[in-house]
């Protein structure tokens, strides 16, 4: 049995199977995704989703699915599965499913009578191409297979309806066809590894419904175009390969190409191998530029997530220093006024994130400590670090500036500048303007790191200018945020008014290498977070004792935004908790951290298979939600494993 495997008793249970999703990405920005049943529950599901530069440079569902049916002795078995309006499933291919296995590639096994057929698929590394392999494992007589492509040609964020503008014509190509439904799109080539008989009869299938969109309160129904049917007769032991691609393929090479791509994949046969695989799926290289996608299915590139996740996905995963440096360099090019855009590459983005430049410094700090040539690293990025500090000291956009006491003030009415940035009707749910605790903890760490870097590389003038600031911050920080009676740090302070909401942001003050509070206070912070915020799958964003506490993210956009930072647990904060906990308790705290780390392993078989989700409900049964795979979540676990390995050697 494979590490991730489901059987004939589990697969027919729709509540079980439709909740488990698969995603495969390549390095050029394309992906393929569905549930283990190959029944789509999201508008973001599809067989090939690829960027369309000539349309809007966003991701588009080109081919939604390839339905397969089998004919034998006058009987037809349809292996496809769709949900239609009012929750009607037709056809019901899941009743033929006998096994799902995930190793190098996902494998579905179907059985009807004494016929066994398997389905496998792989995305090509740097090409907008997916190859699907069907094998007749067992059949007493030759069987006829019919393949029906369902086409969408639409942006992943929007659904489509039957229309007269769609070009339903086709062009024959070697062992297949080429279609392009709308002007401006890249043509889609659909080819087989062997000759098939194609019958072109384009027809719209109406009111296909996506369950997850229904649950999220979005428009959930669309129409898809079935182009026609490819048919072929196959006997036991034969395989056929189907490619859907934005490039014309050589059919005789499909089998070898599939085999080559499969052999390159790391087996998903252990917790660590799954995390390694998951880490790789977030990096996208297109047009000579490398970016880090925050999560799938609906996130793009976000500066904050890039800096939070980058060290874990690179330095903690095979010590990929070069990739870490490349991403840091690329992100520096997007800076303006000492700030980073929230969404790099989006011309409409704002630079409204006070913590992001400080998270860049923290990411560089990790790279700097891990790299072999510190002098070259400081020469490359030290000037950027110093520029950010000087900008914050003199003041920049959104009223971000250093106060006379050395602390950082940030905020304008109507803007949420920290990572807790959910907005409803133009108003932040948790605005946190003034003096956010994690921002000032990150600020102190950045100042001390910069001073140490300047000392190491002989920059005395910078050291002399900034040492007085560094000396002043701890006292100001303690006076502003600490309450001895309460035993924890205020979450945010504005005009002398302290917000005593118990949130996870204070953990940064205990986890960073250079902390503005002493060890006794750090211990109290860690224990407070452990007692009120820690869950088996992440750190709550608000204490359950708070009247605003929300323990579910299910519902429409308003409900989800209200809950997002008012209770929901995030795995990415486990990295900070782990670092803080082990700094306090050392090797004696290792067993506790290991329980948390290995306690996450079962989640590889839930929600997003072989990866870790964006967030979890904060109360039992701690259901996963949000993006099915999140860069910051995977990175946090990789960092936790790095800490575990390091402390085990002590």
C-alpha distance (Angstrom), angle and dihedral (degrees) to the residues before:
residue distance angle dihedral
X1 . . .
X2 3.81 . .
X3 3.80 123.1 .
X4 3.82 90.0 -105.8
X5 3.79 111.1 34.6
X6 3.82 138.7 143.9
X7 3.79 127.7 -166.0
X8 3.78 140.8 -149.4
X9 3.79 91.9 -85.1
X10 3.82 93.4 56.5
X11 3.81 103.6 36.6
X12 3.84 98.8 63.0
X13 3.81 89.0 55.4
X14 3.82 100.1 94.3
X15 3.80 93.8 -165.8
X16 3.79 87.9 57.6
X17 3.80 100.5 39.1
X18 3.80 101.8 40.1
X19 3.81 89.3 53.9
X20 3.82 91.5 60.9
X21 3.77 116.9 78.1
X22 3.78 135.7 -174.2
X23 3.76 127.9 -151.4
X24 3.78 129.7 -177.9
X25 3.79 121.1 -174.8
X26 3.76 132.1 -175.7
X27 3.79 130.9 -151.2
X28 3.79 95.9 -98.8
X29 3.79 97.8 61.9
X30 3.80 101.5 -93.5
X31 3.78 125.7 122.6
X32 3.79 143.2 -179.3
X33 3.79 121.7 -149.4
X34 3.80 145.4 164.7
X35 3.80 140.7 127.6
X36 3.80 123.0 -70.5
X37 3.81 87.4 -97.1
X38 3.80 90.4 54.4
X39 3.81 86.6 -120.9
X40 3.80 110.6 133.1
X41 3.80 117.8 -126.9
X42 3.82 98.0 169.9
X43 3.78 135.6 52.7
X44 3.81 83.1 -127.9
X45 3.81 92.6 64.7
X46 3.77 120.9 99.5
X47 3.77 145.5 129.2
X48 3.82 93.9 -110.4
X49 3.79 123.0 15.5
X50 3.79 112.3 174.9
X51 3.82 140.0 165.3
X52 3.79 116.0 -93.1
X53 3.83 106.7 -157.7
X54 3.79 95.1 178.8
X55 3.81 92.6 53.9
X56 3.80 105.6 42.0
X57 3.83 105.5 -45.4
X58 3.79 89.1 -110.0
X59 3.80 130.2 117.7
X60 3.80 117.4 -80.2
X61 3.80 133.8 -168.9
X62 3.81 103.4 -125.8
X63 3.80 101.4 168.9
X64 3.78 115.2 16.9
X65 3.79 99.0 -169.7
X66 3.77 146.7 -21.5
X67 3.80 108.4 -132.0
X68 3.79 117.2 -156.5
X69 3.78 130.2 -161.3
X70 3.78 129.5 -178.8
X71 3.79 127.0 -145.4
X72 3.79 122.8 -158.6
X73 3.78 129.5 159.8
X74 3.79 92.1 -11.9
X75 3.79 94.4 -51.6
X76 3.81 123.9 114.3
X77 3.79 123.5 -151.2
X78 3.82 114.6 -168.0
X79 3.79 111.8 -155.2
X80 3.80 94.0 -172.0
X81 3.79 126.1 100.9
X82 3.81 131.6 -161.6
X83 3.77 134.0 167.8
X84 3.78 114.3 -137.1
X85 3.79 134.8 -168.9
X86 3.80 114.9 -49.9
X87 3.81 91.9 22.0
X88 3.81 97.3 -71.7
X89 3.82 114.1 155.0
X90 3.79 116.3 -150.0
X91 2.99 128.0 -163.8
X92 3.78 101.9 18.4
X93 3.77 103.1 -147.7
X94 3.79 91.8 157.4
X95 3.80 90.7 79.5
X96 3.81 88.4 69.4
X97 3.79 95.6 49.3
X98 3.78 115.3 110.4
X99 3.80 104.8 167.7
X100 3.78 144.4 7.6
X101 3.80 118.7 -161.6
X102 3.77 130.4 177.7
X103 3.76 120.9 -161.7
X104 3.77 121.4 122.3
X105 3.82 88.6 -18.3
X106 3.83 132.8 7.6
X107 3.82 113.4 -94.9
X108 3.81 125.5 -163.3
X109 3.80 119.6 -166.4
X110 3.81 120.5 -156.9
X111 3.78 127.0 -168.1
X112 3.78 133.0 -172.6
X113 3.75 117.1 165.4
X114 3.79 108.0 -38.1
X115 3.81 94.3 -25.8
X116 3.81 120.2 106.3
X117 3.82 121.4 -171.9
X118 3.81 127.9 176.4
X119 3.79 130.6 -155.9
X120 3.82 123.4 -156.4
X121 3.80 131.9 168.1
X122 3.77 140.6 -171.5
X123 3.81 135.7 -175.0
X124 3.77 117.7 -136.0
X125 3.80 113.5 -115.2
X126 3.79 103.1 -120.8
X127 3.76 103.7 8.9
X128 3.80 135.4 77.3
X129 3.79 91.9 -114.1
X130 3.80 134.9 118.1
X131 3.80 122.9 -168.8
X132 3.79 121.1 -159.1
X133 3.80 120.3 -164.3
X134 3.79 123.9 -157.1
X135 3.81 119.9 -170.6
X136 3.79 128.5 -172.7
X137 3.77 97.7 -140.7
X138 3.78 95.9 177.0
X139 3.79 133.1 7.7
X140 3.82 128.2 143.9
X141 3.82 90.3 -149.6
X142 3.83 133.9 22.8
X143 3.82 112.8 -80.6
X144 3.77 132.1 -152.9
X145 3.82 116.9 -125.9
X146 3.79 121.7 -161.9
X147 3.81 121.2 -162.9
X148 3.82 122.2 -160.6
X149 3.83 119.4 -173.2
X150 3.81 116.5 -149.0
X151 3.81 109.8 -152.8
X152 3.80 129.4 -159.1
X153 3.84 111.6 164.0
X154 3.80 92.9 -170.0
X155 3.78 141.5 123.0
X156 3.83 112.3 -87.7
X157 3.80 91.3 -122.1
X158 3.80 96.4 54.2
X159 3.78 134.4 55.3
X160 3.78 126.9 -134.5
X161 3.79 136.0 -136.0
X162 3.79 133.8 -156.4
X163 3.79 109.0 -80.6
X164 3.78 142.4 166.6
X165 3.79 93.5 -124.3
X166 3.80 92.9 72.2
X167 3.78 112.5 103.6
X168 3.80 102.5 -134.4
X169 3.80 95.3 -179.9
X170 3.79 122.7 109.5
X171 3.76 139.4 -153.2
X172 3.79 120.4 -141.5
X173 3.79 116.9 -121.3
X174 3.77 130.9 174.8
X175 3.82 106.8 -53.3
X176 3.78 92.8 -18.4
X177 3.78 147.7 29.8
X178 3.80 140.3 -91.7
X179 3.80 124.1 -138.2
X180 3.80 136.4 176.7
X181 3.78 115.1 -177.1
X182 3.80 98.6 -168.9
X183 3.77 138.4 28.5
X184 3.79 114.6 -98.0
X185 3.79 95.5 29.7
X186 3.77 125.0 116.2
X187 3.82 109.0 -107.7
X188 3.80 115.8 -106.9
X189 3.79 117.2 -130.8
X190 3.81 115.5 -154.8
X191 3.79 112.0 -171.3
X192 3.82 139.2 162.8
X193 3.77 131.9 -145.3
X194 3.81 90.5 -124.4
X195 3.77 137.0 30.6
X196 3.79 116.2 -75.7
X197 3.76 134.5 179.5
X198 3.82 110.2 -113.1
X199 3.79 123.8 -158.6
X200 3.80 113.3 -171.2
X201 3.80 113.0 -148.9
X202 3.83 108.4 142.3
X203 3.77 112.8 -155.4
X204 3.78 135.0 168.9
X205 3.80 120.0 -123.9
X206 3.80 108.0 -150.6
X207 3.81 134.6 -142.9
X208 3.79 100.3 5.8
X209 3.79 103.2 175.7
X210 3.80 131.3 -150.1
X211 3.78 114.3 -146.1
X212 3.81 97.4 -155.0
X213 3.80 91.7 53.1
X214 3.81 89.4 51.8
X215 3.81 89.3 52.9
X216 3.81 91.6 47.8
X217 3.79 93.0 52.1
X218 3.80 95.4 -114.5
X219 3.78 132.4 128.3
X220 3.79 101.5 -77.4
X221 3.82 109.7 180.0
X222 3.77 131.6 81.7
X223 3.81 143.1 158.4
X224 3.79 122.4 -118.9
X225 3.79 129.3 -161.3
X226 3.81 117.2 -124.6
X227 3.79 103.6 -157.4
X228 3.79 99.9 -161.2
X229 3.80 140.9 -78.4
X230 3.78 133.7 -64.4
X231 3.80 113.0 -161.3
X232 3.79 132.8 -170.2
X233 3.79 136.6 164.9
X234 3.79 116.4 -126.8
X235 3.76 135.9 179.8
X236 3.80 133.5 -150.7
X237 3.79 113.7 -59.6
X238 3.82 95.4 19.4
X239 3.81 123.9 125.3
X240 3.78 130.5 -163.3
X241 3.80 126.0 -162.5
X242 3.80 124.4 -148.8
X243 3.80 122.3 -166.2
X244 3.78 127.5 -164.2
X245 3.78 109.3 -169.8
X246 3.78 146.3 151.6
X247 3.82 85.7 -130.6
X248 3.78 130.5 60.8
X249 3.81 110.1 -104.9
X250 3.78 132.8 -152.6
X251 3.82 102.9 -116.9
X252 3.79 94.6 -154.4
X253 3.82 88.7 58.7
X254 3.81 97.8 51.2
X255 3.81 96.1 91.5
X256 3.82 93.2 49.5
X257 3.79 91.4 43.2
X258 3.79 91.0 51.4
X259 3.80 92.0 49.2
X260 3.80 92.8 48.1
X261 3.80 92.8 49.9
X262 3.81 92.6 46.5
X263 3.80 93.5 51.5
X264 3.82 90.3 53.9
X265 3.80 92.2 59.5
X266 3.80 120.0 98.9
X267 3.82 108.9 -121.7
X268 3.79 113.7 -109.0
X269 3.77 90.9 -136.5
X270 3.82 101.8 125.9
X271 3.79 143.0 27.5
X272 3.80 92.1 -101.4
X273 3.81 95.2 45.8
X274 3.78 90.8 51.1
X275 3.81 90.5 52.3
X276 3.81 90.8 48.1
X277 3.80 90.5 51.6
X278 3.78 92.1 45.3
X279 3.81 91.4 50.9
X280 3.79 92.0 56.9
X281 3.79 95.5 53.1
X282 3.81 95.2 70.5
X283 3.80 97.1 63.2
X284 3.78 117.7 92.1
X285 3.80 126.4 -173.4
X286 3.78 116.8 -170.4
X287 3.79 131.5 152.4
X288 3.79 89.9 1.6
X289 3.81 94.0 -56.7
X290 3.80 127.2 111.6
X291 3.80 120.6 -151.2
X292 3.79 136.0 170.0
X293 3.81 116.7 -124.2
X294 3.81 110.6 -144.2
X295 3.78 96.8 -142.6
X296 3.77 148.1 -41.7
X297 2.88 141.8 -61.8
X298 3.77 106.0 7.9
X299 3.81 107.2 11.9
X300 3.77 125.7 95.4
X301 3.78 129.0 -174.9
X302 3.81 114.5 -36.5
X303 3.80 122.5 -178.9
X304 3.79 94.9 -144.5
X305 3.80 93.4 51.7
X306 3.79 91.5 44.9
X307 3.79 92.6 58.4
X308 3.79 94.1 40.7
X309 3.81 93.7 49.6
X310 3.80 105.2 30.7
X311 3.83 100.1 83.0
X312 3.79 92.7 47.5
X313 3.81 94.3 46.3
X314 3.81 93.3 47.9
X315 3.80 115.4 18.0
X316 3.81 94.4 36.6
X317 3.80 91.4 40.9
X318 3.81 111.2 65.1
X319 3.83 93.0 -36.2
X320 3.79 92.8 -88.9
X321 3.81 96.6 180.0
X322 3.80 94.1 161.2
X323 3.81 93.8 57.9
X324 3.80 91.4 46.9
X325 3.80 91.2 51.8
X326 3.80 91.9 45.9
X327 3.81 92.6 55.0
X328 3.81 92.7 45.4
X329 3.80 89.7 52.0
X330 3.79 92.3 48.6
X331 3.80 92.6 49.7
X332 3.81 93.2 49.5
X333 3.80 88.5 61.2
X334 3.81 89.7 63.9
X335 3.82 96.2 57.0
X336 3.79 123.7 120.3
X337 3.79 126.9 177.3
X338 3.80 90.6 -8.0
X339 3.82 91.4 -56.4
X340 3.78 135.6 104.6
X341 3.82 124.8 -134.0
X342 3.78 113.3 -106.1
X343 3.81 90.2 -132.4
X344 3.83 110.4 26.5
X345 3.76 114.0 -149.0
X346 3.80 93.2 27.3
X347 3.79 108.7 109.0
X348 3.80 91.2 -155.0
X349 3.79 95.3 55.2
X350 3.79 124.2 122.7
X351 3.79 127.6 -135.6
X352 3.78 90.7 -134.7
X353 3.81 102.1 133.5
X354 3.80 117.5 104.4
X355 3.81 95.0 -178.4
X356 3.80 98.3 49.3
X357 3.84 98.9 78.4
X358 3.81 88.7 48.8
X359 3.81 89.7 49.1
X360 3.80 87.7 52.4
X361 3.79 88.4 55.8
X362 3.80 90.1 48.4
X363 3.82 90.8 50.6
X364 3.79 90.9 48.9
X365 3.79 89.7 46.9
X366 3.82 89.2 58.9
X367 3.80 91.1 46.6
X368 3.80 91.7 47.1
X369 3.80 92.4 53.8
X370 3.80 92.1 48.1
X371 3.81 101.6 43.4
X372 3.80 125.6 92.1
X373 3.81 98.2 -136.6
X374 3.79 108.2 51.7
X375 3.80 93.2 167.9
X376 3.82 91.3 59.1
X377 3.79 91.6 43.8
X378 3.81 92.7 51.4
X379 3.79 91.3 45.8
X380 3.80 89.6 53.1
X381 3.80 100.6 42.5
X382 3.81 107.2 12.3
X383 3.78 91.6 85.6
X384 3.82 89.3 53.5
X385 3.81 91.0 51.7
X386 3.78 91.8 50.2
X387 3.80 91.7 45.6
X388 3.81 91.4 54.9
X389 3.80 91.9 49.5
X390 3.79 93.1 48.3
X391 3.80 91.3 47.5
X392 3.79 92.3 51.8
X393 3.78 90.5 45.7
X394 3.80 94.4 54.5
X395 3.81 95.4 33.9
X396 3.79 136.3 -105.6
X397 3.79 140.6 -168.5
X398 3.80 124.5 -28.0
X399 3.80 91.2 28.0
X400 3.81 91.9 -70.9
X401 3.79 107.5 162.1
X402 3.77 144.7 135.5
X403 3.79 115.7 -103.4
X404 3.79 123.1 -138.2
X405 3.82 89.5 -98.3
X406 3.82 91.3 57.8
X407 3.82 97.8 -105.9
X408 3.80 123.7 125.6
X409 3.79 120.3 -114.9
X410 3.79 119.7 -165.4
X411 3.75 137.2 169.1
X412 3.75 152.1 89.0
X413 3.79 126.7 -160.5
X414 3.77 111.4 -87.1
X415 3.81 95.9 18.6
X416 3.79 127.0 104.1
X417 3.79 106.2 -156.3
X418 3.81 101.7 175.8
X419 3.81 130.6 69.6
X420 3.81 88.6 -89.1
X421 3.77 89.8 77.6
X422 3.82 107.3 140.6
X423 3.81 111.4 143.3
X424 3.81 129.4 -162.4
X425 3.81 119.1 -167.2
X426 3.78 90.3 -16.8
X427 3.81 94.1 -51.6
X428 3.81 123.2 108.9
X429 3.79 114.5 -119.2
X430 3.81 90.0 -147.7
X431 3.79 105.8 16.2
X432 3.84 96.7 174.6
X433 3.79 95.0 -175.7
X434 3.78 118.4 167.8
X435 3.81 117.0 40.8
X436 3.84 111.2 -5.9
X437 3.80 111.3 -162.7
X438 3.82 98.6 -134.5
X439 3.80 92.1 47.0
X440 3.78 90.9 56.4
X441 3.79 92.6 44.1
X442 3.81 89.2 51.9
X443 3.81 89.4 45.5
X444 3.80 93.5 55.0
X445 3.80 91.3 46.5
X446 3.83 90.0 50.1
X447 3.81 93.2 49.7
X448 3.81 94.0 49.8
X449 3.81 92.1 44.6
X450 3.81 90.9 50.8
X451 3.80 91.7 48.9
X452 3.80 91.1 50.8
X453 3.79 90.2 48.2
X454 3.79 91.1 49.9
X455 3.80 90.4 49.3
X456 3.80 92.0 49.6
X457 3.79 92.3 51.4
X458 3.80 99.6 40.0
X459 3.81 100.2 -105.7
X460 3.78 98.2 144.5
X461 3.79 96.6 162.4
X462 3.80 92.0 60.8
X463 3.79 91.1 45.4
X464 3.79 92.5 52.2
X465 3.81 92.4 47.5
X466 3.79 95.0 50.7
X467 3.80 105.3 34.0
X468 3.83 93.2 81.8
X469 3.82 89.3 53.3
X470 3.79 91.3 50.3
X471 3.79 91.1 48.9
X472 3.81 92.3 52.5
X473 3.80 100.0 47.5
X474 3.85 102.0 73.2
X475 3.79 94.2 56.1
X476 3.81 92.6 44.5
X477 3.80 90.7 46.0
X478 3.79 93.4 51.5
X479 3.80 93.4 45.3
X480 3.79 91.9 48.4
X481 3.80 102.7 41.9
X482 3.81 111.1 18.8
X483 3.79 128.0 89.2
X484 3.78 114.5 -178.6
X485 3.79 94.3 -160.0
X486 3.79 93.6 51.6
X487 3.78 92.5 40.3
X488 3.79 98.0 -143.8
X489 3.81 142.4 75.2
X490 3.79 126.6 -88.9
X491 3.79 112.4 -111.7
X492 3.79 95.7 -135.9
X493 3.79 136.9 -7.8
X494 3.79 127.3 -153.5
X495 3.79 126.4 176.2
X496 3.78 89.3 -13.4
X497 3.83 93.4 -54.4
X498 3.79 111.6 125.3
X499 3.79 121.7 -147.5
X500 3.80 106.0 -144.4
X501 3.79 95.6 -171.6
X502 3.78 106.4 142.0
X503 3.78 102.1 -121.2
X504 3.82 133.0 152.8
X505 3.80 96.1 -111.8
X506 3.80 92.1 93.1
X507 3.82 89.9 65.6
X508 3.81 88.9 78.2
X509 3.80 89.3 66.7
X510 3.81 88.9 57.2
X511 3.80 99.0 40.1
X512 3.80 105.4 46.4
X513 3.83 119.9 97.1
X514 3.79 90.4 -120.2
X515 3.79 110.7 42.6
X516 3.82 126.7 -174.4
X517 3.83 91.4 -145.6
X518 3.80 131.0 64.8
X519 3.80 126.1 -108.6
X520 3.79 95.4 -96.8
X521 3.79 92.0 56.2
X522 3.79 91.6 43.9
X523 3.80 89.1 54.6
X524 3.81 91.0 52.4
X525 3.80 91.2 49.0
X526 3.80 91.5 50.4
X527 3.80 92.0 49.1
X528 3.82 91.8 47.8
X529 3.79 91.1 52.8
X530 3.79 90.8 44.9
X531 3.81 93.5 50.3
X532 3.81 100.1 44.3
X533 3.79 109.5 17.7
X534 3.79 110.6 28.7
X535 3.82 117.8 101.9
X536 3.81 128.9 171.1
X537 3.81 90.7 -99.2
X538 3.77 106.0 34.8
X539 3.78 147.4 -36.0
X540 3.80 120.3 -64.2
X541 3.78 116.8 -121.7
X542 3.81 92.2 -140.4
X543 3.78 135.7 20.6
X544 3.83 116.9 -100.1
X545 3.81 87.0 -127.9
X546 3.81 90.1 68.2
X547 3.81 117.5 97.0
X548 3.82 89.9 -134.9
X549 3.81 92.7 57.6
X550 3.81 114.7 132.8
X551 3.79 120.2 -167.3
X552 3.79 101.2 -173.2
X553 3.79 136.7 51.9
X554 3.79 95.5 -163.6
X555 3.78 117.3 120.4
X556 3.78 139.8 52.0
X557 3.81 126.5 -31.7
X558 3.81 93.3 -84.8
X559 3.81 93.1 53.0
X560 3.79 92.9 45.5
X561 3.79 94.2 48.0
X562 3.79 90.6 49.0
X563 3.81 91.1 52.4
X564 3.80 98.9 38.0
X565 3.80 96.3 92.2
X566 3.79 100.1 14.2
X567 3.77 100.9 80.7
X568 3.80 109.7 -32.4
X569 3.82 112.0 128.9
X570 3.81 121.0 -124.0
X571 3.82 122.6 -158.6
X572 3.82 93.7 -153.1
X573 3.81 90.0 72.2
X574 3.81 90.1 61.7
X575 3.80 87.7 78.9
X576 3.80 91.1 60.1
X577 3.79 92.1 43.4
X578 3.81 91.6 49.9
X579 3.78 93.0 49.5
X580 3.80 92.3 47.3
X581 3.80 93.9 45.1
X582 3.79 95.1 49.7
X583 3.81 92.4 44.9
X584 3.79 87.2 59.4
X585 3.80 103.1 36.6
X586 3.79 102.5 24.6
X587 3.77 118.2 -166.5
X588 3.80 91.5 -14.2
X589 3.80 88.2 68.0
X590 3.79 93.7 50.9
X591 3.81 97.4 93.7
X592 3.81 90.9 55.9
X593 3.80 93.0 50.6
X594 3.80 91.3 46.2
X595 3.81 89.9 55.2
X596 3.78 89.7 55.5
X597 3.79 93.6 45.3
X598 3.79 97.3 47.6
X599 3.79 90.1 38.9
X600 3.81 86.8 68.6
X601 3.80 92.6 59.4
X602 3.85 96.6 87.8
X603 3.80 88.2 59.4
X604 3.80 88.9 72.0
X605 3.80 86.0 75.8
X606 3.81 95.4 49.2
X607 3.79 134.8 68.8
X608 3.83 102.1 -17.4
X609 3.80 105.3 25.2
X610 3.83 117.6 -128.8
X611 3.80 92.1 5.0
X612 3.81 142.5 68.4
X613 3.80 125.9 -100.4
X614 3.78 128.7 -125.9
X615 3.80 97.3 -110.1
X616 3.80 146.6 -9.3
X617 3.76 136.3 -141.9
X618 3.81 106.7 -99.4
X619 3.80 97.5 -131.5
X620 3.83 131.5 56.6
X621 2.97 130.3 -39.1
X622 3.83 83.1 29.5
X623 3.81 95.8 -147.1
X624 3.79 116.0 -157.6
X625 3.79 120.0 -119.8
X626 3.76 147.1 158.8
X627 3.78 117.9 48.1
X628 3.81 110.7 9.4
X629 3.80 90.0 -135.0
X630 3.80 123.5 25.9
X631 3.79 127.3 -172.8
X632 3.81 94.7 -143.9
X633 3.82 92.2 50.0
X634 3.79 94.7 50.7
X635 3.80 91.0 43.5
X636 3.80 91.8 52.2
X637 3.80 92.0 55.8
X638 3.79 91.8 47.2
X639 3.80 88.8 51.9
X640 3.81 90.8 47.7
X641 3.80 89.6 53.8
X642 3.80 89.3 49.6
X643 3.82 90.5 53.1
X644 3.81 91.3 47.0
X645 3.80 92.0 51.6
X646 3.80 91.7 46.2
X647 3.78 96.2 50.3
X648 3.80 92.9 43.9
X649 3.80 87.8 62.9
X650 3.80 93.0 55.6
